[in-house]
Amino acid sequence: MRRWLLLCVIAGLSLAHAAAGAPRIEAMNSILELGTVRPGSETPGRFVILNTGDAPLHILNVTSHCGCTVAALAAKTIPPGGQVHLSVTFTAGSGPEQVSKHIDLTTDDPVTPKLTLFVQATVKGDLEWSPRTLNLDWPVPKDFEGRIVFRAADGIAPRRVYDPT
């Protein structure tokens, strides 16, 4: 009799747990492609985080693994069928490079307790060449319609400046 009563209690708890459901985290996109950005610039972006489960989803922690990527979550609890925006601000470095940074979300989802999202960008200046020496032949041809501008921010210090006047 006690075994039967114990079995009924366990079955009832199992049914109650199944009826309560579980949260499920998903992201609309796991990669945020920011495209080409300028050195030192701040570029905003966002991820859409979904709860496709039957119970409220609690986001316990948001960790970006680089100081150049800042992530801010609008809400830490997502109702079943709901969504929340994860805002991201990426600050580009000083040199030309391909960048891929990641952000981890720790949740109470029993299937996916940790979701990793990626932020990608290409850092390029206005004018890049290698090696960083530019030789210009003077005089400039009369049909030249381009414009070459050097700024101190580019790290270029011309030794001689041509002034046609």
C-alpha angles and dihedrals in degrees: 000000000000091000091052091049091048090049091051092050092050091047091049092051091048091052091047091051092048091048091051091058127202135261120254122199121209135163125217087225127005092202124059108199110200095180121211116351133180121251112270094011126133114229122190126211140153145217125213112225117199135197106212093170134095098249134054113280117224118203104209101184141004115202126183111192098213133053089228092067120064120187125193124186120211094211134002096213123060119191120225108287091011134119140210133197122239107204116209130192117192120196112202123225125239101259136060111271147133109254130201118173128173137216123200124209116198113203143167091249105130093210100041109024091165125039119189121206126188132217115199132185142156114230113210135156126220094264124022133171140153127260096030093237122105121192116196122191116225137244098048112227114259091238092057107118099170128103127221116198125185120197128189088235089065090062092241121132111183113215095210128023119210114224113182094197 
